[in-house]
Amino acid sequence: MTQAKGFWLSLLLVFCAMRLADALNAYVGLWVIPARLAQGALGAVLPLMSFGAFLAVPVGVLATVFSRQLCAYAAAGDAERARGLLRDALGATALVFLAAMAVATPCLPWLCGLLRVECSAAGYLAVAYGLTAAFAPLFLAALQALRRFGALASANLLAAPVRLAAMLLLLPGLGLSGYFLGQLASILTTIGVVCWALRGLLRGGAGRRGGAKAWRADLRPMARYAAKVALAAAVGAVPGLVCAFVVRVRLPDVESGAYYLLTRFSEIATYCGSTVSLVLFPFAVAARARGEDSAALRDGALAATLGGGLALAALFWFLLPWLFPLIPGYAAYVPFARLAAYLTLITACNVAAAAHFSHAQARDDFRYLLYYIPLSLGAAAALWAFGGGTLLRVLHLLLACALAQLAAVGAELLLTRKRNACHDQN
């Protein structure tokens, strides 16, 4: 089977399975949560999640670094190093998890007061969820590396109904805390399924002693790679964190609640992009290990991601003004219906750029940081300085930042092709 055929068949399998899970997740996010969570609490969801995700940046960096190295070992057929790396990665990530929880503890009382959240338990659960969500890709990376896409699809299919059941059970009595418990239940289900699928790799006999430590010979190049990933992750987390807090703190409850609902629709645009990146990453790592080019896969992934997002935005523009008045609990948000299409357009641009960044990281190519860092920090500064007033103003700023980033990606790709063409001629 050719590289391209294997990539697209794997992508189709994972995409279909994940979209079935997303149908249940969409029902939870668009109907169950708004109907059972008060307007004031609804607007606090995203900043709490953003705070947890920001603290989870070190966990996410570990997951990315170990993911790439696992893919490299799998491509080389080195099961012993893969087994040892996975075990040590799990231990290291658990320690980082505990350290992040310790850092969060003194910050949460202030944070809950700022976000007008009464129950501090929700803050702890939000941080725990953010860390666990960043922890999960480490498990999924092993399935990626081994190209066990069937098990990966099963994990998503089982996690979605668990999330639905948990939300229906916990939201009425626990409110915001119940929301984050439901999210945790979903992530833990995914991790449980992956551990079951990987039980042979985790238990394996031969790698328990000397072989398990063989991967540590690669620590120095992994550390260099980790430093670049950490820089990209830390800088990339800042705009989202600033945006979530600006919307919650500077806008009225109805607009912060509306922003949460709009993101539930706009995140549908990430479904294609996240699936593409999930499958593209191990193929790009394997192609680089063989000295092959994977630009064609990347270009197809970018086109599919951006095209799908734009089509979805157009659909939302016409559909949502008709749909919002029909959904219980949406009466206050009807005036914001078309803004979901606007935010979907913004999300599509960001996800397309993210697919390029993921491909570049898989190939250890971090030239994009030359424009990614100033654009990300500039976006955060613009949101902080000019993000007050109305939700529409915030979205205008987000669109300008997204288009600037996508234009920079396009310029990089054009320059790379021109450089390669000149090299081939010489």
C-alpha positions as CSV (number, residue, x, y, z in Angstrom):
1,M,0.0,0.0,0.0
2,T,1.4,3.4,-0.9
3,Q,2.0,6.1,1.6
4,A,-0.8,8.3,0.2
5,K,-3.3,5.4,0.1
6,G,-2.5,4.3,3.6
7,F,-2.9,7.8,4.9
8,W,-6.3,8.5,3.3
9,L,-7.7,5.1,4.3
10,S,-6.6,5.6,7.9
11,L,-8.0,9.1,7.8
12,L,-11.4,7.9,6.5
13,L,-11.6,5.2,9.3
14,V,-10.8,7.6,12.1
15,F,-12.8,10.5,10.6
16,C,-16.0,8.4,10.4
17,A,-15.6,7.0,13.9
18,M,-14.8,10.4,15.5
19,R,-17.7,12.1,13.7
20,L,-20.2,9.6,15.2
21,A,-18.7,10.4,18.6
22,D,-18.9,14.2,17.8
23,A,-22.6,13.9,17.1
24,L,-23.2,12.9,20.7
25,N,-20.7,15.5,22.0
26,A,-22.5,18.2,19.9
27,Y,-25.8,17.2,21.5
28,V,-24.2,17.5,24.9
29,G,-22.6,20.9,24.2
30,L,-25.5,22.5,22.3
31,W,-28.5,21.1,24.2
32,V,-27.7,19.4,27.5
33,I,-25.3,21.9,28.9
34,P,-27.1,25.2,28.0
35,A,-30.4,23.8,29.3
36,R,-28.9,22.7,32.7
37,L,-26.2,25.3,33.4
38,A,-27.0,28.9,34.5
39,Q,-26.1,31.7,32.2
40,G,-23.5,33.1,34.6
41,A,-21.8,29.7,35.1
42,L,-21.9,29.0,31.3
43,G,-19.6,32.0,30.6
44,A,-17.1,30.8,33.2
45,V,-16.5,27.4,31.4
46,L,-14.1,28.6,28.8
47,P,-11.8,30.7,31.0
48,L,-11.6,27.9,33.6
49,M,-10.8,25.4,30.8
50,S,-8.2,27.9,29.4
51,F,-6.5,28.2,32.7
52,G,-6.3,24.4,33.1
53,A,-5.0,24.1,29.5
54,F,-2.3,26.8,30.2
55,L,-1.1,24.9,33.3
56,A,-1.1,21.8,31.1
57,V,1.4,23.2,28.6
58,P,4.3,21.2,30.1
59,V,2.2,18.0,30.0
60,G,1.3,18.8,26.4
61,V,5.0,19.3,25.5
62,L,5.9,16.0,27.0
63,A,3.1,14.3,25.0
64,T,4.3,15.9,21.7
65,V,7.9,15.0,22.2
66,F,7.2,11.4,23.3
67,S,4.7,11.1,20.5
68,R,7.2,12.0,17.8
69,Q,9.9,9.7,19.3
70,L,7.4,6.8,19.6
71,C,6.5,7.2,16.0
72,A,10.2,7.2,15.0
73,Y,10.8,4.0,17.0
74,A,7.7,2.4,15.5
75,A,8.8,3.3,12.0
76,A,12.2,1.6,12.8
77,G,10.5,-1.4,14.3
78,D,12.3,-0.8,17.7
79,A,9.7,-2.2,20.1
80,E,12.1,-2.3,23.1
81,R,12.8,1.4,23.0
82,A,9.2,2.3,22.4
83,R,8.1,0.3,25.4
84,G,10.7,1.8,27.7
85,L,10.0,5.3,26.5
86,L,6.3,4.9,27.0
87,R,6.7,3.7,30.6
88,D,9.1,6.5,31.5
89,A,6.9,9.0,29.8
90,L,3.9,8.0,31.9
91,G,5.9,8.4,35.1
92,A,7.3,11.8,34.1
93,T,3.9,13.1,33.1
94,A,2.3,12.0,36.4
95,L,5.0,14.0,38.3
96,V,4.3,17.1,36.1
97,F,0.6,16.6,36.7
98,L,1.1,16.8,40.5
99,A,3.4,19.8,40.2
100,A,0.8,21.7,38.1
101,M,-1.9,20.9,40.7
102,A,0.3,22.3,43.4
103,V,0.9,25.5,41.4
104,A,-2.8,25.9,40.8
105,T,-3.9,25.6,44.4
106,P,-2.9,29.2,45.6
107,C,-4.2,30.7,42.4
108,L,-7.7,29.3,42.4
109,P,-9.4,31.4,45.1
110,W,-8.3,34.6,43.2
111,L,-9.3,33.1,39.9
112,C,-12.8,32.0,41.0
113,G,-13.4,35.5,42.4
114,L,-12.4,37.1,39.2
115,L,-14.6,34.8,37.1
116,R,-17.6,35.2,39.5
117,V,-17.6,31.5,40.3
118,E,-18.8,30.6,43.8
119,C,-17.7,26.9,44.0
120,S,-13.9,26.6,44.2
121,A,-14.2,22.9,43.6
122,A,-15.0,23.7,40.0
123,G,-11.6,25.4,39.7
124,Y,-9.8,22.3,40.9
125,L,-11.8,20.1,38.6
126,A,-11.1,22.4,35.6
127,V,-7.4,22.2,36.2
128,A,-7.6,18.4,36.7
129,Y,-9.5,18.2,33.4
130,G,-7.1,20.4,31.5
131,L,-4.1,18.4,32.8
132,T,-5.7,15.1,32.0
133,A,-6.8,16.2,28.6
134,A,-3.1,17.1,27.9
135,F,-2.0,13.8,29.4
136,A,-4.3,11.7,27.1
137,P,-2.4,12.4,23.9
138,L,0.5,10.5,25.3
139,F,-1.6,7.4,25.3
140,L,-3.1,8.2,21.9
141,A,0.5,8.8,20.6
142,A,1.3,5.1,21.1
143,L,-1.7,4.1,19.0
144,Q,-0.6,6.7,16.4
145,A,2.9,5.4,16.4
146,L,1.7,1.8,15.9
147,R,-1.0,3.0,13.5
148,R,-3.6,1.2,15.6
149,F,-6.3,3.5,14.2
150,G,-9.1,1.0,14.9
151,A,-8.4,1.1,18.7
152,L,-8.1,4.9,18.5
153,A,-11.6,5.1,16.9
154,S,-13.0,2.8,19.5
155,A,-11.7,5.0,22.3
156,N,-13.6,8.0,20.9
157,L,-16.8,6.1,20.3
158,L,-16.9,4.8,23.9
159,A,-15.9,8.1,25.5
160,A,-18.8,10.1,23.9
161,P,-21.7,8.2,25.5
162,V,-19.9,8.2,28.9
163,R,-19.7,12.0,28.7
164,L,-23.4,12.2,27.8
165,A,-24.5,10.0,30.7
166,A,-22.2,11.8,33.2
167,M,-23.6,15.2,32.1
168,L,-27.2,14.2,32.4
169,L,-26.5,12.7,35.9
170,L,-24.2,15.4,37.4
171,L,-25.2,18.8,35.9
172,P,-28.6,19.2,37.6
173,G,-27.2,18.8,41.1
174,L,-23.5,20.0,40.8
175,G,-23.7,22.7,38.1
176,L,-20.2,23.8,37.0
177,S,-18.5,21.1,39.1
178,G,-20.7,18.5,37.4
179,Y,-19.7,19.8,34.0
180,F,-16.0,19.2,34.7
181,L,-16.6,15.9,36.3
182,G,-18.4,14.8,33.1
183,Q,-15.4,16.0,31.0
184,L,-13.1,14.1,33.2
185,A,-15.2,10.9,32.9
186,S,-14.9,11.1,29.1
187,I,-11.1,11.6,29.1
188,L,-10.6,8.8,31.7
189,T,-12.7,6.5,29.5
190,T,-10.4,7.2,26.5
191,I,-7.3,6.6,28.6
192,G,-8.8,3.3,29.9
193,V,-9.5,2.0,26.4
194,V,-6.1,2.9,25.2
195,C,-4.4,1.2,28.1
196,W,-6.4,-1.9,27.3
197,A,-5.3,-1.8,23.7
198,L,-1.7,-1.3,24.7
199,R,-1.6,-3.8,27.5
200,G,0.8,-6.0,25.4
201,L,3.3,-3.1,24.8
202,L,3.1,-1.9,28.4
203,R,3.6,-5.3,29.9
204,G,6.2,-6.8,27.5
205,G,8.8,-8.8,29.1
206,A,12.1,-8.3,27.4
207,G,12.2,-4.5,27.8
208,R,11.7,-4.4,31.5
209,R,15.4,-4.0,32.4
210,G,18.3,-3.0,30.1
211,G,16.2,-2.6,27.0
212,A,13.8,-0.3,28.7
213,K,16.6,2.3,29.2
214,A,18.0,2.1,25.7
215,W,15.9,5.0,24.5
216,R,17.7,7.3,26.9
217,A,20.6,7.5,24.5
218,D,18.3,9.7,22.4
219,L,17.7,12.1,25.3
220,R,19.9,14.9,24.0
221,P,18.2,15.3,20.6
222,M,14.8,14.9,22.3
223,A,15.7,17.7,24.7
224,R,16.5,20.0,21.8
225,Y,13.3,19.1,20.2
226,A,11.4,19.5,23.5
227,A,12.8,23.1,23.9
228,K,11.4,24.1,20.5
229,V,8.0,22.4,21.2
230,A,7.8,24.1,24.6
231,L,8.5,27.5,23.1
232,A,5.8,27.0,20.5
233,A,3.3,25.6,23.0
234,A,3.8,28.3,25.6
235,V,3.5,31.2,23.1
236,G,0.6,29.6,21.4
237,A,-1.4,29.2,24.7
238,V,-1.3,32.9,25.5
239,P,-3.8,34.3,23.0
240,G,-6.5,31.7,23.9
241,L,-6.0,32.3,27.6
242,V,-6.2,36.1,27.1
243,C,-9.3,35.9,24.9
244,A,-11.2,33.7,27.3
245,F,-10.5,36.0,30.2
246,V,-11.3,39.2,28.2
247,V,-14.6,37.7,27.1
248,R,-15.6,36.7,30.6
249,V,-14.3,39.7,32.6
250,R,-15.0,42.6,30.2
251,L,-18.3,41.5,28.6
252,P,-21.7,41.1,30.1
253,D,-22.8,37.6,31.2
254,V,-25.1,37.2,28.2
255,E,-22.2,37.9,25.8
256,S,-19.8,35.6,27.6
257,G,-22.5,32.9,27.7
258,A,-23.1,33.5,23.9
259,Y,-19.4,33.1,23.3
260,Y,-19.4,29.7,24.9
261,L,-22.3,28.6,22.7
262,L,-20.7,30.0,19.6
263,T,-17.6,28.1,20.3
264,R,-19.6,24.9,20.5
265,F,-20.6,25.4,16.9
266,S,-17.3,26.8,15.6
267,E,-15.4,23.8,17.2
268,I,-17.2,21.6,14.6
269,A,-14.7,23.1,12.2
270,T,-11.9,21.6,14.2
271,Y,-13.2,18.1,13.8
272,C,-11.7,17.7,10.3
273,G,-8.5,19.4,11.2
274,S,-7.9,17.5,14.5
275,T,-8.5,14.2,12.7
276,V,-6.2,15.1,9.8
277,S,-3.4,16.2,12.2
278,L,-3.9,13.0,14.3
279,V,-3.3,10.8,11.2
280,L,-0.8,13.1,9.4
281,F,1.7,13.3,12.3
282,P,2.9,9.6,12.3
283,F,2.9,9.5,8.5
284,A,5.1,12.7,8.4
285,V,7.5,11.3,11.1
286,A,7.8,8.0,9.2
287,A,8.3,9.8,5.8
288,R,11.1,11.9,7.3
289,A,12.8,8.8,8.8
290,R,12.8,7.3,5.3
291,G,14.1,10.5,3.7
292,E,10.8,11.0,1.8
293,D,8.8,14.1,1.2
294,S,5.3,14.4,2.8
295,A,4.4,17.9,1.4
296,A,1.7,16.4,-0.8
297,L,0.0,14.9,2.3
298,R,0.3,18.2,4.1
299,D,-1.1,20.2,1.2
300,G,-4.1,17.9,0.9
301,A,-4.7,18.1,4.6
302,L,-4.6,21.9,4.5
303,A,-7.0,22.1,1.6
304,A,-9.5,19.6,3.2
305,T,-9.3,21.5,6.6
306,L,-9.8,24.9,5.2
307,G,-12.4,24.0,2.6
308,G,-14.5,22.0,5.1
309,G,-14.4,24.9,7.6
310,L,-15.4,27.5,5.0
311,A,-18.4,25.3,3.8
312,L,-19.5,24.9,7.4
313,A,-19.3,28.6,8.1
314,A,-21.6,29.2,5.0
315,L,-24.0,26.6,6.3
316,F,-24.2,28.2,9.8
317,W,-24.8,31.6,8.3
318,F,-28.1,30.5,6.8
319,L,-29.1,27.7,9.2
320,L,-28.5,29.1,12.7
321,P,-30.8,32.1,12.7
322,W,-33.6,29.7,12.0
323,L,-32.3,27.0,14.4
324,F,-31.5,29.1,17.5
325,P,-35.2,30.1,18.3
326,L,-36.2,26.5,18.3
327,I,-33.7,25.3,20.9
328,P,-34.8,25.5,24.6
329,G,-32.6,27.9,26.6
330,Y,-31.3,29.8,23.5
331,A,-33.8,32.7,23.6
332,A,-31.2,35.2,25.0
333,Y,-28.7,34.2,22.4
334,V,-30.8,34.4,19.2
335,P,-29.2,37.9,18.3
336,F,-25.8,36.2,18.2
337,A,-26.7,33.3,15.9
338,R,-24.9,34.5,12.8
339,L,-21.8,35.2,14.8
340,A,-21.3,31.5,15.1
341,A,-20.6,31.5,11.3
342,Y,-18.1,34.3,11.8
343,L,-16.3,32.4,14.6
344,T,-16.4,29.2,12.5
345,L,-14.5,31.1,9.7
346,I,-11.9,32.2,12.2
347,T,-11.6,28.7,13.6
348,A,-11.2,27.2,10.1
349,C,-8.2,29.6,9.4
350,N,-6.6,28.7,12.7
351,V,-7.0,25.0,12.3
352,A,-5.6,25.0,8.8
353,A,-2.5,26.9,10.1
354,A,-2.3,24.4,13.0
355,A,-2.2,21.5,10.6
356,H,0.8,23.0,8.9
357,F,2.5,23.5,12.3
358,S,1.8,19.9,13.4
359,H,3.3,18.6,10.1
360,A,6.3,20.9,10.6
361,Q,6.8,19.6,14.2
362,A,6.6,16.0,13.0
363,R,9.5,16.7,10.6
364,D,11.5,18.7,13.2
365,D,11.1,21.9,11.1
366,F,10.5,24.9,13.3
367,R,11.1,27.7,10.8
368,Y,7.5,28.8,11.4
369,L,8.4,30.0,14.8
370,L,10.0,33.1,13.2
371,Y,6.5,34.4,12.4
372,Y,4.4,32.4,14.8
373,I,5.9,33.9,18.0
374,P,5.5,37.6,17.1
375,L,2.0,37.0,15.6
376,S,0.8,35.1,18.7
377,L,2.2,37.6,21.1
378,G,0.8,40.4,19.0
379,A,-2.6,38.8,19.0
380,A,-2.6,38.5,22.8
381,A,-1.6,42.1,23.2
382,A,-4.3,43.3,20.7
383,L,-7.0,41.3,22.5
384,W,-5.9,42.7,25.9
385,A,-5.7,46.3,24.7
386,F,-8.8,46.4,22.5
387,G,-10.9,43.4,23.4
388,G,-13.4,45.2,25.6
389,G,-16.7,46.6,24.5
390,T,-18.7,44.1,22.5
391,L,-18.3,40.4,21.5
392,L,-18.3,41.5,17.8
393,R,-15.2,43.6,18.4
394,V,-13.4,40.6,20.0
395,L,-14.3,38.5,16.9
396,H,-13.0,41.2,14.5
397,L,-9.7,41.1,16.4
398,L,-9.6,37.3,16.2
399,L,-10.3,37.3,12.5
400,A,-7.5,39.8,11.8
401,C,-5.1,37.6,13.8
402,A,-6.2,34.4,12.1
403,L,-5.9,35.9,8.6
404,A,-2.4,37.2,9.4
405,Q,-1.3,33.8,10.6
406,L,-2.8,32.0,7.6
407,A,-1.1,34.5,5.2
408,A,2.2,33.9,6.9
409,V,1.8,30.1,6.4
410,G,1.0,30.7,2.8
411,A,4.0,32.9,2.3
412,E,6.3,30.2,3.9
413,L,4.9,27.5,1.7
414,L,5.4,29.6,-1.5
415,L,9.0,30.5,-0.5
416,T,9.8,26.9,0.3
417,R,8.5,25.7,-3.1
418,K,10.4,28.4,-4.9
419,R,13.6,27.5,-2.9
420,N,13.1,23.8,-3.8
421,A,12.5,24.6,-7.5
422,C,15.7,26.6,-7.6
423,H,17.6,23.7,-5.9
424,D,16.2,21.2,-8.4
425,Q,17.3,23.4,-11.4
426,N,20.8,23.6,-10.0
